[in-house]
């Protein structure tokens, strides 16, 4: 069996919320020009590449783009 303990890895204490900055950060991660969009483009393009070397490069780049957003 296992237990699920929902807690953050690092404590977060927000003293002054800034919605404009939060919107900017969210668009950088999940927007059309953000990290997740880039990672998904690289990882999906590898399936139509005819050369194995290019497939490997696209996989490496897509995986590297996943690191800041935590693709799992």
N, CA, C and O atoms as a GROMACS GRO file, in nm:
protein
  288
    1UNK      N    1   0.084  -0.118   0.000
    1UNK     CA    2   0.000   0.000   0.000
    1UNK      C    3   0.088   0.124   0.000
    1UNK      O    4   0.208   0.118   0.027
    2UNK      N    5   0.025   0.235  -0.031
    2UNK     CA    6   0.097   0.362  -0.032
    2UNK      C    7   0.004   0.471   0.017
    2UNK      O    8  -0.119   0.456   0.015
    3UNK      N    9   0.061   0.579   0.060
    3UNK     CA   10  -0.017   0.695   0.103
    3UNK      C   11   0.025   0.814   0.019
    3UNK      O   12   0.141   0.828  -0.019
    4UNK      N   13  -0.071   0.899  -0.008
    4UNK     CA   14  -0.046   1.019  -0.088
    4UNK      C   15  -0.045   1.139   0.005
    4UNK      O   16  -0.147   1.171   0.065
    5UNK      N   17   0.069   1.204   0.016
    5UNK     CA   18   0.083   1.322   0.100
    5UNK      C   19   0.104   1.441   0.010
    5UNK      O   20   0.211   1.459  -0.048
    6UNK      N   21   0.001   1.523  -0.003
    6UNK     CA   22   0.008   1.637  -0.095
    6UNK      C   23   0.076   1.755  -0.025
    6UNK      O   24   0.015   1.825   0.056
    7UNK      N   25   0.203   1.775  -0.059
    7UNK     CA   26   0.276   1.889  -0.005
    7UNK      C   27   0.378   1.935  -0.109
    7UNK      O   28   0.421   1.856  -0.194
    8UNK      N   29   0.415   2.060  -0.102
    8UNK     CA   30   0.512   2.116  -0.195
    8UNK      C   31   0.653   2.075  -0.156
    8UNK      O   32   0.683   2.051  -0.039
    9UNK      N   33   0.740   2.067  -0.256
    9UNK     CA   34   0.878   2.031  -0.229
    9UNK      C   35   0.948   2.143  -0.152
    9UNK      O   36   1.028   2.118  -0.063
   10UNK      N   37   0.915   2.266  -0.189
   10UNK     CA   38   0.970   2.382  -0.121
   10UNK      C   39   0.855   2.468  -0.072
   10UNK      O   40   0.757   2.486  -0.145
   11UNK      N   41   0.862   2.521   0.049
   11UNK     CA   42   0.753   2.606   0.099
   11UNK      C   43   0.743   2.735   0.018
   11UNK      O   44   0.844   2.793  -0.022
   12UNK      N   45   0.620   2.779  -0.004
   12UNK     CA   46   0.594   2.901  -0.080
   12UNK      C   47   0.516   2.996   0.008
   12UNK      O   48   0.409   2.962   0.060
   13UNK      N   49   0.569   3.115   0.025
   13UNK     CA   50   0.501   3.218   0.103
   13UNK      C   51   0.485   3.341   0.014
   13UNK      O   52   0.582   3.414  -0.010
   14UNK      N   53   0.364   3.365  -0.033
   14UNK     CA   54   0.336   3.478  -0.121
   14UNK      C   55   0.285   3.592  -0.035
   14UNK      O   56   0.178   3.582   0.027
   15UNK      N   57   0.360   3.702  -0.031
   15UNK     CA   58   0.321   3.817   0.050
   15UNK      C   59   0.243   3.919  -0.032
   15UNK      O   60   0.146   3.975   0.017
   16UNK      N   61   0.286   3.942  -0.156
   16UNK     CA   62   0.220   4.039  -0.243
   16UNK      C   63   0.188   3.973  -0.377
   16UNK      O   64   0.276   3.964  -0.462
   17UNK      N   65   0.065   3.926  -0.397
   17UNK     CA   66   0.031   3.863  -0.525
   17UNK      C   67   0.044   3.962  -0.641
   17UNK      O   68   0.009   4.080  -0.628
   18UNK      N   69   0.094   3.914  -0.755
   18UNK     CA   70   0.109   3.997  -0.874
   18UNK      C   71   0.048   3.922  -0.992
   18UNK      O   72   0.117   3.843  -1.056
   19UNK      N   73  -0.081   3.945  -1.022
   19UNK     CA   74  -0.147   3.870  -1.128
   19UNK      C   75  -0.083   3.890  -1.266
   19UNK      O   76  -0.081   3.797  -1.346
   20UNK      N   77  -0.031   4.008  -1.294
   20UNK     CA   78   0.030   4.033  -1.425
   20UNK      C   79   0.155   3.948  -1.443
   20UNK      O   80   0.176   3.889  -1.549
   21UNK      N   81   0.237   3.941  -1.340
   21UNK     CA   82   0.357   3.858  -1.347
   21UNK      C   83   0.321   3.710  -1.353
   21UNK      O   84   0.386   3.634  -1.425
   22UNK      N   85   0.220   3.669  -1.279
   22UNK     CA   86   0.176   3.529  -1.283
   22UNK      C   87   0.129   3.490  -1.423
   22UNK      O   88   0.158   3.380  -1.470
   23UNK      N   89   0.057   3.581  -1.489
   23UNK     CA   90   0.009   3.553  -1.625
   23UNK      C   91   0.127   3.538  -1.721
   23UNK      O   92   0.126   3.450  -1.807
   24UNK      N   93   0.227   3.623  -1.706
   24UNK     CA   94   0.346   3.615  -1.791
   24UNK      C   95   0.420   3.483  -1.770
   24UNK      O   96   0.462   3.419  -1.867
   25UNK      N   97   0.436   3.442  -1.646
   25UNK     CA   98   0.505   3.317  -1.617
   25UNK      C   99   0.429   3.197  -1.673
   25UNK      O  100   0.489   3.106  -1.730
   26UNK      N  101   0.297   3.197  -1.657
   26UNK     CA  102   0.215   3.086  -1.707
   26UNK      C  103   0.223   3.078  -1.859
   26UNK      O  104   0.230   2.968  -1.914
   27UNK      N  105   0.222   3.192  -1.929
   27UNK     CA  106   0.230   3.186  -2.076
   27UNK      C  107   0.366   3.135  -2.121
   27UNK      O  108   0.376   3.071  -2.225
   28UNK      N  109   0.472   3.162  -2.045
   28UNK     CA  110   0.604   3.111  -2.081
   28UNK      C  111   0.612   2.960  -2.066
   28UNK      O  112   0.685   2.894  -2.140
   29UNK      N  113   0.539   2.906  -1.972
   29UNK     CA  114   0.539   2.760  -1.954
   29UNK      C  115   0.441   2.691  -2.047
   29UNK      O  116   0.477   2.594  -2.113
   30UNK      N  117   0.317   2.738  -2.052
   30UNK     CA  118   0.214   2.664  -2.122
   30UNK      C  119   0.156   2.731  -2.245
   30UNK      O  120   0.069   2.673  -2.310
   31UNK      N  121   0.201   2.850  -2.278
   31UNK     CA  122   0.147   2.920  -2.394
   31UNK      C  123   0.198   2.862  -2.524
   31UNK      O  124   0.277   2.767  -2.524
   32UNK      N  125   0.153   2.918  -2.637
   32UNK     CA  126   0.193   2.865  -2.768
   32UNK      C  127   0.343   2.877  -2.795
   32UNK      O  128   0.399   2.797  -2.871
   33UNK      N  129   0.408   2.974  -2.734
   33UNK     CA  130   0.553   2.989  -2.751
   33UNK      C  131   0.628   2.948  -2.626
   33UNK      O  132   0.745   2.983  -2.609
   34UNK      N  133   0.563   2.874  -2.538
   34UNK     CA  134   0.623   2.836  -2.411
   34UNK      C  135   0.701   2.706  -2.417
   34UNK      O  136   0.715   2.644  -2.523
   35UNK      N  137   0.750   2.668  -2.302
   35UNK     CA  138   0.834   2.549  -2.290
   35UNK      C  139   0.759   2.421  -2.327
   35UNK      O  140   0.812   2.336  -2.398
   36UNK      N  141   0.637   2.406  -2.277
   36UNK     CA  142   0.566   2.281  -2.305
   36UNK      C  143   0.529   2.270  -2.453
   36UNK      O  144   0.533   2.160  -2.509
   37UNK      N  145   0.494   2.382  -2.516
   37UNK     CA  146   0.463   2.379  -2.659
   37UNK      C  147   0.585   2.340  -2.741
   37UNK      O  148   0.575   2.261  -2.835
   38UNK      N  149   0.701   2.396  -2.705
   38UNK     CA  150   0.824   2.362  -2.777
   38UNK      C  151   0.861   2.216  -2.757
   38UNK      O  152   0.899   2.147  -2.852
   39UNK      N  153   0.850   2.168  -2.635
   39UNK     CA  154   0.883   2.028  -2.607
   39UNK      C  155   0.794   1.934  -2.686
   39UNK      O  156   0.841   1.837  -2.745
   40UNK      N  157   0.666   1.963  -2.688
   40UNK     CA  158   0.573   1.875  -2.762
   40UNK      C  159   0.596   1.880  -2.912
   40UNK      O  160   0.582   1.779  -2.980
   41UNK      N  161   0.633   1.997  -2.964
   41UNK     CA  162   0.663   2.006  -3.108
   41UNK      C  163   0.785   1.921  -3.143
   41UNK      O  164   0.782   1.844  -3.239
   42UNK      N  165   0.891   1.934  -3.065
   42UNK     CA  166   1.011   1.854  -3.092
   42UNK      C  167   0.982   1.704  -3.080
   42UNK      O  168   1.024   1.625  -3.164
   43UNK      N  169   0.911   1.667  -2.975
   43UNK     CA  170   0.888   1.525  -2.952
   43UNK      C  171   0.790   1.464  -3.052
   43UNK      O  172   0.798   1.345  -3.081
   44UNK      N  173   0.698   1.544  -3.106
   44UNK     CA  174   0.605   1.490  -3.205
   44UNK      C  175   0.666   1.488  -3.346
   44UNK      O  176   0.630   1.403  -3.427
   45UNK      N  177   0.758   1.580  -3.375
   45UNK     CA  178   0.821   1.584  -3.507
   45UNK      C  179   0.913   1.465  -3.530
   45UNK      O  180   0.941   1.430  -3.645
   46UNK      N  181   0.960   1.406  -3.425
   46UNK     CA  182   1.054   1.293  -3.442
   46UNK      C  183   0.989   1.173  -3.508
   46UNK      O  184   1.058   1.089  -3.565
   47UNK      N  185   0.857   1.163  -3.502
   47UNK     CA  186   0.789   1.046  -3.560
   47UNK      C  187   0.781   1.050  -3.712
   47UNK      O  188   0.756   0.947  -3.775
   48UNK      N  189   0.803   1.166  -3.773
   48UNK     CA  190   0.796   1.175  -3.919
   48UNK      C  191   0.933   1.194  -3.983
   48UNK      O  192   0.942   1.213  -4.104
   49UNK      N  193   1.038   1.188  -3.903
   49UNK     CA  194   1.173   1.207  -3.957
   49UNK      C  195   1.224   1.077  -4.019
   49UNK      O  196   1.211   0.970  -3.959
   50UNK      N  197   1.280   1.084  -4.140
   50UNK     CA  198   1.329   0.962  -4.205
   50UNK      C  199   1.468   0.919  -4.158
   50UNK      O  200   1.508   0.805  -4.184
   51UNK      N  201   1.542   1.006  -4.089
   51UNK     CA  202   1.680   0.974  -4.050
   51UNK      C  203   1.689   0.953  -3.899
   51UNK      O  204   1.641   1.034  -3.820
   52UNK      N  205   1.752   0.843  -3.860
   52UNK     CA  206   1.763   0.809  -3.718
   52UNK      C  207   1.844   0.911  -3.640
   52UNK      O  208   1.816   0.935  -3.522
   53UNK      N  209   1.944   0.973  -3.703
   53UNK     CA  210   2.024   1.074  -3.634
   53UNK      C  211   1.939   1.194  -3.596
   53UNK      O  212   1.952   1.249  -3.487
   54UNK      N  213   1.851   1.233  -3.688
   54UNK     CA  214   1.764   1.348  -3.661
   54UNK      C  215   1.660   1.312  -3.555
   54UNK      O  216   1.626   1.396  -3.471
   55UNK      N  217   1.612   1.190  -3.557
   55UNK     CA  218   1.518   1.145  -3.454
   55UNK      C  219   1.584   1.156  -3.316
   55UNK      O  220   1.521   1.201  -3.221
   56UNK      N  221   1.709   1.114  -3.306
   56UNK     CA  222   1.781   1.123  -3.179
   56UNK      C  223   1.799   1.266  -3.133
   56UNK      O  224   1.784   1.296  -3.015
   57UNK      N  225   1.832   1.355  -3.227
   57UNK     CA  226   1.851   1.496  -3.191
   57UNK      C  227   1.719   1.557  -3.143
   57UNK      O  228   1.716   1.628  -3.043
   58UNK      N  229   1.609   1.530  -3.215
   58UNK     CA  230   1.480   1.584  -3.174
   58UNK      C  231   1.437   1.530  -3.038
   58UNK      O  232   1.378   1.602  -2.958
   59UNK      N  233   1.466   1.403  -3.013
   59UNK     CA  234   1.435   1.345  -2.882
   59UNK      C  235   1.515   1.414  -2.773
   59UNK      O  236   1.461   1.447  -2.667
   60UNK      N  237   1.644   1.437  -2.797
   60UNK     CA  238   1.728   1.503  -2.698
   60UNK      C  239   1.682   1.646  -2.671
   60UNK      O  240   1.675   1.690  -2.556
   61UNK      N  241   1.651   1.720  -2.777
   61UNK     CA  242   1.607   1.858  -2.760
   61UNK      C  243   1.472   1.863  -2.690
   61UNK      O  244   1.453   1.944  -2.598
   62UNK      N  245   1.380   1.778  -2.730
   62UNK     CA  246   1.248   1.776  -2.667
   62UNK      C  247   1.255   1.739  -2.521
   62UNK      O  248   1.184   1.795  -2.438
   63UNK      N  249   1.342   1.644  -2.488
   63UNK     CA  250   1.360   1.605  -2.348
   63UNK      C  251   1.422   1.718  -2.268
   63UNK      O  252   1.383   1.742  -2.154
   64UNK      N  253   1.516   1.789  -2.327
   64UNK     CA  254   1.579   1.902  -2.259
   64UNK      C  255   1.478   2.014  -2.235
   64UNK      O  256   1.482   2.080  -2.132
   65UNK      N  257   1.388   2.035  -2.330
   65UNK     CA  258   1.284   2.136  -2.311
   65UNK      C  259   1.188   2.096  -2.200
   65UNK      O  260   1.129   2.183  -2.136
   66UNK      N  261   1.172   1.967  -2.176
   66UNK     CA  262   1.084   1.919  -2.069
   66UNK      C  263   1.140   1.945  -1.930
   66UNK      O  264   1.064   1.954  -1.834
   67UNK      N  265   1.270   1.957  -1.918
   67UNK     CA  266   1.332   1.967  -1.786
   67UNK      C  267   1.278   2.083  -1.703
   67UNK      O  268   1.245   2.061  -1.587
   68UNK      N  269   1.265   2.206  -1.757
   68UNK     CA  270   1.214   2.314  -1.673
   68UNK      C  271   1.070   2.296  -1.631
   68UNK      O  272   1.030   2.347  -1.527
   69UNK      N  273   0.989   2.224  -1.710
   69UNK     CA  274   0.848   2.211  -1.676
   69UNK      C  275   0.815   2.079  -1.610
   69UNK      O  276   0.702   2.060  -1.564
   70UNK      N  277   0.908   1.988  -1.605
   70UNK     CA  278   0.887   1.861  -1.537
   70UNK      C  279   0.798   1.763  -1.611
   70UNK      O  280   0.707   1.707  -1.552
   71UNK      N  281   0.824   1.741  -1.739
   71UNK     CA  282   0.748   1.639  -1.813
   71UNK      C  283   0.774   1.503  -1.751
   71UNK      O  284   0.888   1.469  -1.718
   72UNK      N  285   0.668   1.426  -1.736
   72UNK     CA  286   0.686   1.293  -1.678
   72UNK      C  287   0.599   1.194  -1.746
   72UNK      O  288   0.600   1.076  -1.710
   0.00000   0.00000   0.00000
